[in-house]
Amino acid sequence: MAQENSFDIVCKIDLQEVDNAIHQVMKEIRTRYDLKGSKSEVRREENDIHLLSDDEFKLKSVVEMLNQRLAARKVSLKGLTFSKPEEAAGGAVRQKIALQQGIPIGHAREIVKIVKGTGKRVQA
């Protein structure tokens, strides 16, 4: 009887840890000297993080704080896809960060092709 082996590759971001990091960043924004009183904010909607700030300098500071908090909570920064900052109303700047949940089909097919190409058999 032929035995079939399989394995799973998972790419999933813990959304609770992302929420905790966002709450920490929002708390720091309210107390940090250079951001105090600014209209900087971070929020998550589904699998996207939305950033808003007064100008690009403050937006970069918020992104840096978010990256530090996510890394401290063991959330891989490789699962984040940053869009270009864009102008918002009132001269503000906003940016969207997509959270990758799962492996895109194209990459999954490449992985399967590579694994099958090795021709290795695993004995259980």
WOUR-V309134 format. One record per residue. N is the residue number from 1. RES is the residue in three letters. SS is DSSP state (a for helix, b for strand, c for the rest). PSI is psi as a letter, one per 20 degrees, with the letter a starting at -180 (none if undefined). Layout:
<<N/RES/SS/PSI> <N/RES/SS/PSI>>
This chain:
<<1/MET/c/p> <2/ALA/c/p> <3/GLN/c/p> <4/GLU/c/p> <5/ASN/c/q> <6/SER/c/r> <7/PHE/c/r> <8/ASP/c/p> <9/ILE/c/p> <10/VAL/c/p> <11/CYS/c/n> <12/LYS/c/p> <13/ILE/c/p> <14/ASP/c/o> <15/LEU/a/h> <16/GLN/a/h> <17/GLU/a/h> <18/VAL/a/g> <19/ASP/a/g> <20/ASN/a/g> <21/ALA/a/h> <22/ILE/a/g> <23/HIS/a/h> <24/GLN/a/g> <25/VAL/a/g> <26/MET/a/h> <27/LYS/a/g> <28/GLU/a/h> <29/ILE/a/g> <30/ARG/a/h> <31/THR/a/i> <32/ARG/c/p> <33/TYR/c/g> <34/ASP/c/i> <35/LEU/c/i> <36/LYS/c/p> <37/GLY/c/i> <38/SER/c/r> <39/LYS/c/l> <40/SER/c/p> <41/GLU/b/q> <42/VAL/b/p> <43/ARG/b/q> <44/ARG/b/p> <45/GLU/b/o> <46/GLU/c/d> <47/ASN/c/k> <48/ASP/b/q> <49/ILE/b/p> <50/HIS/b/p> <51/LEU/b/q> <52/LEU/b/p> <53/SER/b/r> <54/ASP/c/g> <55/ASP/c/r> <56/GLU/a/h> <57/PHE/a/g> <58/LYS/a/h> <59/LEU/a/g> <60/LYS/a/h> <61/SER/a/g> <62/VAL/a/g> <63/VAL/a/g> <64/GLU/a/g> <65/MET/a/g> <66/LEU/a/g> <67/ASN/a/g> <68/GLN/a/g> <69/ARG/a/h> <70/LEU/a/g> <71/ALA/a/h> <72/ALA/a/h> <73/ARG/c/j> <74/LYS/c/k> <75/VAL/c/p> <76/SER/c/p> <77/LEU/a/i> <78/LYS/a/i> <79/GLY/a/j> <80/LEU/b/p> <81/THR/b/o> <82/PHE/b/p> <83/SER/c/r> <84/LYS/c/q> <85/PRO/c/q> <86/GLU/b/q> <87/GLU/b/q> <88/ALA/c/r> <89/ALA/a/q> <90/GLY/a/k> <91/GLY/a/j> <92/ALA/c/r> <93/VAL/b/p> <94/ARG/b/q> <95/GLN/b/q> <96/LYS/b/p> <97/ILE/b/p> <98/ALA/b/p> <99/LEU/b/p> <100/GLN/c/p> <101/GLN/c/o> <102/GLY/c/r> <103/ILE/c/p> <104/PRO/c/q> <105/ILE/a/g> <106/GLY/a/g> <107/HIS/a/h> <108/ALA/a/g> <109/ARG/a/h> <110/GLU/a/g> <111/ILE/a/g> <112/VAL/a/g> <113/LYS/a/g> <114/ILE/a/g> <115/VAL/a/g> <116/LYS/a/h> <117/GLY/a/h> <118/THR/a/h> <119/GLY/c/j> <120/LYS/c/q> <121/ARG/c/p> <122/VAL/c/p> <123/GLN/c/p> <124/ALA/c/none>>
